[in-house]
Amino acid sequence: MQRPIVVGVDGSPASVHAVRWAAMQAERLLVEVAVVSVVPESTAGRKPQLRREEYAKSRELAAALQAVVDETVPPGDRRRQRVSQEVVHGLLVDTLTARSQGAELLVLGRAPGTDPVRSTATGRCLREALCPVAVVPDLLVAEPFDDSARTGPARLAARGDQPVREVMSPAVLGVSASTGVDTALQLMIGAGIHHLPVMERGRCIGLVYETDLLWRMPGWPRRGRMPSVTDVARMPAPTVAADQPVSQAAAELSHSVGDAVVVADEDQIVGIVTGTDLLASPAGDGETEATLVVGVDGSALSQYALTWGVSYASRTHCGVLAASICSLTPPLPFASVPAPREELDALAAAHTDVLEAAVAHAEPARYDVDLRTSVVYGKPGPALCALAANAAGLIIGSHGASAAPAPVLGSASAYCLRHAQGPVIVIPPAATERPQSYG
């Protein structure tokens, strides 16, 4: 029997994003989406004596629920046939956790500026739900979790035939070759840009990079004169035509020593392309593989998260990146032996061992899933959020008394729930008690 995806909805914009993401997942998993809104039991308990305004409130909630479904999955959308909606009377958390017992996922929205960990309803669901809980942020973009809107290195190859003019930044500022570096730096800071074409007789002869200006700034007073941009410009400037494919811009970028390419049309500068522009261009064909990031720290919950994530990835056609986060500043013993460098090496080796053991248990080959591993140095929360910034989702345990060298989950999971740019799928402790059986 296929398990549905349950979405808790309160009519907010965050609910819209939660329903949209759930509908996309349901289409991949070939399961139903049950959109649920809960009328508080304080009203339901007096149901026979409901006043007229209380009936109106219930009808208003049903109308808001219908509006959310219509906005996210319009009647003509192919995903609509998988979506049902229902207004339920009862206690909010009790209702959602009860529905989670037979669910694939419980999906909740996260409104901007809210803390899902401190929210009574979301916090309890993260602790008590009987299935994984996906917390979906309300991002200010039209289709935040559509794979065609993802960024990342793999997408550049997928859009190699896209014309450069479609990804370039057309607003370009330049400076003459005699311009002082102080003026150039002031222009960059004021405009919020990091590159300036250097012009001579109407032609671009080089590029000035903000980093080059800042790097050489301490030596300026010793010159006796303020250097000009030609003293620090990288020449010649890598150039590509506006109608050439993105792959050509990428090639020019790889052959240069910088991260920007000037776009010209018959010797006239019409734009500039940076590495960021190339990575952020729309994917179009949607054939590149999305990635699920899983935080692994050796705890039972993180092991379950990876095993569940591999199974889920096989059904949603994703790859998996299993990451263990190693602190750059491990706690040192009272004695000076071993040396800090030796201790850090030992700590990294222990994280590698944790990853290898977790991967062996998850059996990615059984599910035909492309699984990569990485030990990342830094603070767990920010590191996991950075890894998952352009991923299909981040999967973590809800807490972890870790058996690993340093815990990844716990405070890190709370950080990710508050700050992640994409959906965070949390494995509550109770969810590990049901068998991992997927159709």
N, C-alpha and C positions, 0 to 999 in steps of 0.2 A: 504494500500500500504506500502510495506517495505521500510524503509529509508536506503540508502547505507551509507557506511563509506567512507569518502573522505580523501585521503592522498596526501599532498603536497610534491612533490619530486624534488630535485635538483641534484640528482646523487651522493650525498655524502654518506659516510658510515652511517651517522645518518639516512639518508633516508631508507637505507636497514633495519635497526632495526624498523623504523616506519612502513614500509610495512609489515614486518614479524608479528609485534604485531597486526596490523590491520587485517591481514588475519586470525590470531587466533581468534580474537574477532568476525569476520564475520562468521566463522564456527560455533561458539556457538550461535550467534544471527540468523543464517540462512539468512543473508543479503549479498548484493554485496559489493565489494571493488572497488572504482573508484580511480585509481592512476593518478594524474594530475601533469603535469609539464607545467610551464608558460613561454612563450617567451615574453620578454618585449614589451610593446606597441610601444616603440620608433622604434622597428624594424617592428612590424606588421603594423604600420601606413603608412609605405612606401612600403607596400607589392607588389604593381604592379611594382615598380622599384627596387626590391631587387637585390643587387649585388650578384655575384656568391658565395662570401664568406658568405653572410648572409643566402643564401639557405643552404650552408654547415653547418652553425651553427644550423639552425633549424633541419637538418637531424641528426647532432651530438647529439642534445638534445634528439631527438626521440630514437636514438640508446642507449644513456645512460639510458633513462627511461626503455627501453626494458631489458637492462642488469640488472638493479636493480630488476625488476620483476622476471627475470629468476634466479637471485641469491637467492632471498628470497623465492620464490614460484616456484620451477622448474616445467617444463611442466608435469611431471608425478605425481606431488603432488595433492592430492585430493582437496586441497583448490584452485588450479589454476582456476577451472571453475567459481569461484566466483570473479575473479580478471580481471579488464579491465584497459587499460592504454590509455592516451590521452595527446597529446601536444596541448596546448591552447594558442592563441595569445591574449594578453591583459595586464592589470595591475595586478601584482601578488596578492596583498591583495584584490582588488576588485573582482578578479576572484574567489579566495578561499572563501571569505565571501558570494559571490553570490551562490556558490555551497553548502555552509553550510545551506542555507535556507531549503533545503529538505533533509538534511543529519542526520544520527544517531549520527555521530561523525565527527569532523574534526581532523585529526591526523597529527602532525608535529614532525620532529626529532629535537633532541638537541645534537649538536656536543660538544665534550669535550672542556672545556675552554671558551665556549661561554655563553653569558648572554641572555636567551630568553626574559627577561623582557625589556632589552634595545635594542633588535633587532627590527628594524622598522617593519618588516613584521610580526614576531611572536607576538610582542607586540600589534600591531593593531588587529590581529586576536583574541587575548585574550580579547580585549575590544569590538570588533565589530561583531564577529561571531554570527550566529543565531542558533547555536547548541553548545553543550559542546565541548571543545577543549582538546584533549589529547596530551601532550608533552612527547615524548618518548626519554630517554637519550641513547646515543651511549655508551653502556657498553662493556668492553673488554672481553666478554664471547661469546661462540658460540650461545647459545639459551637463551638470558637473561630473557625472559618473558615466557618461557615454564613452566607450572605448575610443571613438573617433576623436575625442577631445583630449586624449592623453598626450603627454610629452615624454620624451626619453630618447636615448641614442638609437634604439631599434626603429623609431619612427622615421628617422632621417632617410634610411635606406628605402622605406616604404613609399616615400614621396620624392624620390630622386628625379622624376620627370616633371614635377611642379615648376612653373616658371618662377624665377627669382623675384620678379616684381610682385608676386603674391605673398611673399614672406618678408620682404625688405621693409625698413623703416624709411618712408619717403621724406620725412622732415629732417633735412641735413643742414648742419651749420659748418662753415669752413673758415679758415683764416689765411691771410696772405703770408707769404714766406718771411716777411720782415717783422711779423707780429712777435712781441715779447712773450716769453713763457708765462709771465705773471698775468698778462691779459688773457692768454689762452686758458690758464687754469681758472681764472675768474669766470670766464664764459662757460666752461664745463660745469663748474659748481652751480652757477645760476640756472643753466638749462637742464641740469640733471643728466648729462651725457658723459661718456667715457672716451670718446674718440673724436678727433677733428681732422678732416682733410686739410692738407696744406696746399694752397693754390699759388701758382705762378703763371702769369700771362694767360689766365683762364683755364689752365690745365692743372689737374691734381698731380703733384709730384711726390707726395708722401702722406703718412698718417701720424698724428701725434696721439699718444696714449696717456691717459690720466696717470697711470701707474709710473710711466717714465718720468713725467714731470715731478711727481711726488718723490720718486727715488733720488732724483738729482737736486732736489730743492736745497739740502744742506750745503751744497757746494756753490750755490749761486753767489753769495756775498764775496767769495774769494776771487771771482772772475774780474771784478772791477767794473763790469757792465752786466746788464741783464741780458742773458742769452736769448736768441730768437728761436722760434719753433723749428727752424731748419737745423739748429744745433742738436735737437733731440728727436726729430722726426725719423720714422722708419721709412726708408726709400728703396725702391719705388713702392707705391701703395699697391697691394693686390687688388685686381680689378676684374669684374665680371659684367657681362651685358645683362640688361634687364630681362631679355627674352630667353636667356640661357637657362638650363634646368638647375634645380637646387643641387644636384649632384656635382655640377661644375663649380658652384660656389663652395661646396664642401671640399672639393679637391684643391681649390685655390687657398682655402683656409688651412688645409693640412700642410701645404707647401710653404706657408708663410710662418713668421715667428710670432704672430699676434692672434687675435680672436675676432678680427673684423675684416670685411671685404667691401671695397667701394663698388657701387653699382653705377655704371655709366651707359648712356645712350648717345652714340655718336660723339664721344668725348665730353658730353655734358653729364655732370653728376646728377643722378636722379634719386639716389637712395644709398643706404648703407645696410649691410647684413652682418650681424654678429652671430657668434655661436649660439647665443640664447634664442635669436630669431629662428635659426634653423631647427633647433630642438622643439620650439613651440609651434611650428607650423602644423596645420590640420593634417591628420593622417589620411583621410579620404577613403582608402580601400578597406580599412578596418581589418586587415589580415595579420597585422603584427600581434604577437602574443603578449597579453597582459600578464602582470606578475602579482602574486600574492606574497606579501612579506610576513614572515612568522618570527616572533621573538622567542628565542630558545635560551633557557638558563639552567637546564638540568632538572627542574622541578617536575613533578608528575603532571601538573596542569600545562606546562609548556610542552611536555612530550605529547600530551593529548592534543594540544593546539596544533602541533606539527602534523601528527597523524591525521587529524580531522582535516587540516588544511590541504594535505596531499589528496585526500579523497574528494574534497570539494573542488580542488583545482582540476582534477581529472574530468569532472562533470561540467565545469564552466570553461574548459579549454584555456586554462591559465598555466603559467609556469610558477614556480615557488622559489623564493629566496629565503633560506633559513639563516638568521643572523644571531650571533651571540656578541654581546657588547662588553668589551674589556676596558676597564678604567685606565686612563693615562697616568693616574696618580694612585697606585695601590697603597693601602695602608702598610707602612714599614714596621718591621719588628723593632723591639727595643734595642736589640743588638744590631751592629752595622753589617752583619753577614747573614744572608747573602746581600750582595750589592743591589741597589735599586734596579739597575739594568737587568741583572740576573733574575730578580724577582718578577719583573715585568715580563720577561721571556717565559718564565715558568707559568705565569698567570695566563698568557696568551696560549701556551701549549695546552693548559687545562681547558680553556674555552674550546679549542679545536677538538679535544677529546670528547667534550660534551656534545658538540655538534655531530661528530661522527657517530656517536652512540645513538643520538636522537634520529638521525637519518636512517641508520640501519633498522631501527625499530619501525619507522614510518613506511618503509618498503616502497619508495617511489617507483621502482621498476615494475612493481606489480600493477600499478595504476597507469603506467606509461606517461609519467609526469616528468618534465624537465625540472630538476631540482638543483639549485646552486647553493653554496654555503659561503659565509663570510664572517670573519671575526673583525668587528668594527671597534675602533678605539674612541672613547668619549663617554658622555653621560647617557645612560640607557634611554630615557625618554626622548630627548632631542635627537639622538642618533636614530632611533626607530622611526620617528616622525619624518626625518630627512630621507631615510631610505624609502618610506612609503608615500612620499609627497606626490609622485606620479604613478603610483601602483594601483592595482585593482582593489586593494584593501590591505589592512594590517590586522593580523590575527595574534591575539595575546591571551594569556590566562588572566583571570580576574585578580589573583593575588598569588604570591609564591613565597613560601619558606623554602628558599632555594637550596638545592643540593650542589649547585654549581659554584665555581670560585667566587662569583659575585652575582647577587640577584639582579635579574633583568626586570622582573615583574614586581608588582606591589605599587610602590610610589611611581614607578615608570608607567604602569598601566593607567594610573590616574592622570599622569601628564599627557599621555597619548590621547586619552578620551577628551581632554580639555583642548588640545592644540592640534591634533591631526587634521590635515586638509581633506582627507578622504574618509571613507567608512572604516570604522574600527570594529572588528568582530571579536567579542570577548567570550571566553569559555568559562561560565560559572562553575563552581565546584559540583553542583548538583547535576550538571549536564554530563559529567564524566561517568555517571552511574548507569546511563543507558548504553546499550550496545551500539557500536559504530557500524551500522548496516545501511548501505546506500544502494538505491536501485539503479 
